[in-house]
């Protein structure tokens, strides 16, 4: 990995980490959601500083090139993240449905009480 690419990788990962921490401080995002991205940026910094580790792991696992392993791992992690986000969206939709039903019931009760 060329030195320029490593420097760009480290700088971009650090900037991404600083951006995420700023958003957490501004209360724009919850820490539990940002934990994934913080870990991801730390891994990018680690890969930029210690690229030989990536070569060692990919050789040990039998990949022809380290980039193949990186792509496979990133695709897998993003699919898992998408699955958990889908679960969360489904739970939120159920809560919204229950709230809408409760509001409709409350309005019906209020309307009946006013008409008496």
ABEGO torsion letter per residue (X at the ends): XBAAAAAAAAAAAAAAAAAAAAAAAAGABBAAAAAAAAAAAAAAAAAAABAAAAAAAAAAAGBABAAAAAAAAAAAAAAAAAAAAAAAAAAAAAAAAAAAAAAAAAAAAAAAAAAX
